[in-house]
Amino acid sequence: MHQSPSPSASPEVGFVAGKRVGNAVARNRAKRRMREAARRVSFQPKRAYVVVASRGVIDVEFPQLVEWLSSAIAAGGPPPEGPPS
């Protein structure tokens, strides 16, 4: 995850899933899972976030995905253990 200051009062969040994640179906599934996880966590205001999917986003248990996203936001970037694999 990458984050930077944003002029917008509300947080801006974008999701990216490259071809390393898999075919189009897998990439779309990864982005859907990340969007749903993002709905369950609080983002800091006046920040822009880019959440980059890894292959593990598809297979990891959903509560673990939410926890990873939450800890990445709190740490200001990816947590030391990295995204779920």
C-alpha positions as CSV (number, residue, x, y, z in Angstrom):
1,M,0.0,0.0,0.0
2,H,1.1,3.5,-0.8
3,Q,-0.3,6.7,0.7
4,S,0.3,10.4,0.4
5,P,-1.3,13.7,1.3
6,S,-4.5,14.6,-0.6
7,P,-6.2,18.0,-1.0
8,S,-9.6,16.2,-0.6
9,A,-11.1,16.3,2.9
10,S,-12.2,12.7,2.6
11,P,-9.8,9.8,1.9
12,E,-9.2,8.8,-1.7
13,V,-8.6,5.0,-2.2
14,G,-7.6,3.3,-5.4
15,F,-7.1,-0.5,-6.0
16,V,-4.6,-2.1,-8.4
17,A,-4.2,-5.7,-9.4
18,G,-1.6,-6.4,-12.0
19,K,-1.2,-9.4,-14.2
20,R,0.9,-11.1,-11.6
21,V,-2.3,-11.7,-9.6
22,G,-3.7,-13.8,-12.4
23,N,-6.1,-13.6,-15.3
24,A,-8.9,-10.9,-15.6
25,V,-11.3,-12.9,-13.4
26,A,-8.7,-13.3,-10.6
27,R,-7.7,-9.6,-10.8
28,N,-11.3,-8.5,-10.6
29,R,-11.9,-10.9,-7.6
30,A,-8.9,-9.5,-5.9
31,K,-10.1,-5.9,-6.4
32,R,-13.6,-6.8,-5.2
33,R,-12.2,-8.4,-2.0
34,M,-9.9,-5.4,-1.3
35,R,-12.8,-2.9,-1.8
36,E,-15.0,-4.9,0.6
37,A,-12.1,-5.0,3.1
38,A,-11.7,-1.2,2.7
39,R,-15.3,-0.7,3.6
40,R,-14.6,-2.3,7.0
41,V,-11.6,-0.2,8.0
42,S,-11.2,3.5,8.8
43,F,-8.9,5.6,6.6
44,Q,-7.3,8.8,7.7
45,P,-8.8,12.0,6.2
46,K,-6.9,14.1,3.7
47,R,-4.9,11.1,2.5
48,A,-4.8,9.3,-0.8
49,Y,-4.2,5.5,-0.8
50,V,-3.2,3.1,-3.5
51,V,-3.8,-0.6,-2.4
52,V,-1.8,-3.0,-4.6
53,A,-2.9,-6.6,-4.7
54,S,-0.6,-9.6,-4.4
55,R,-1.5,-13.1,-5.5
56,G,-2.4,-14.0,-1.9
57,V,-5.3,-11.5,-1.7
58,I,-7.4,-14.1,-3.6
59,D,-6.8,-17.0,-1.3
60,V,-6.3,-15.5,2.2
61,E,-9.1,-15.7,4.7
62,F,-11.2,-12.4,4.6
63,P,-10.6,-11.4,8.3
64,Q,-6.9,-11.7,7.8
65,L,-7.2,-9.4,4.7
66,V,-9.1,-6.9,6.7
67,E,-6.5,-7.1,9.5
68,W,-3.6,-6.6,7.0
69,L,-5.3,-3.5,5.5
70,S,-6.0,-2.0,8.9
71,S,-2.4,-2.5,10.1
72,A,-1.0,-1.1,6.8
73,I,-3.1,2.1,7.3
74,A,-1.9,2.4,10.9
75,A,1.8,1.8,9.9
76,G,1.6,4.4,7.0
77,G,2.4,1.7,4.4
78,P,2.7,-2.0,4.2
79,P,3.3,-3.7,7.5
80,P,6.7,-5.4,8.0
81,E,5.2,-8.8,7.3
82,G,3.9,-7.6,3.9
83,P,0.6,-8.5,2.2
84,P,-1.0,-11.9,2.7
85,S,0.6,-14.5,0.6
